[in-house]
């Protein structure tokens, strides 16, 4: 599971670095990354 989060984080970091040209764009990218992490953690908690 940790590898899944690390892989996801690496992908999101690459997307953020390549896609965002402004501070506003970076904020949107970080918000999207946070949403993904929140969804994944909710799925993990539901499976416990």
MODELLER restraints for C-alpha pairs under 7 A, 6 or more apart:
rsr = mdl.restraints
at = mdl.atoms
rsr.add(forms.Gaussian(group=physical.xy_distance, feature=features.Distance(at['CA:12:A'], at['CA:33:A']), mean=6.47, stdev=0.5))
rsr.add(forms.Gaussian(group=physical.xy_distance, feature=features.Distance(at['CA:16:A'], at['CA:26:A']), mean=6.49, stdev=0.5))
rsr.add(forms.Gaussian(group=physical.xy_distance, feature=features.Distance(at['CA:16:A'], at['CA:29:A']), mean=5.76, stdev=0.5))
rsr.add(forms.Gaussian(group=physical.xy_distance, feature=features.Distance(at['CA:20:A'], at['CA:26:A']), mean=5.23, stdev=0.5))
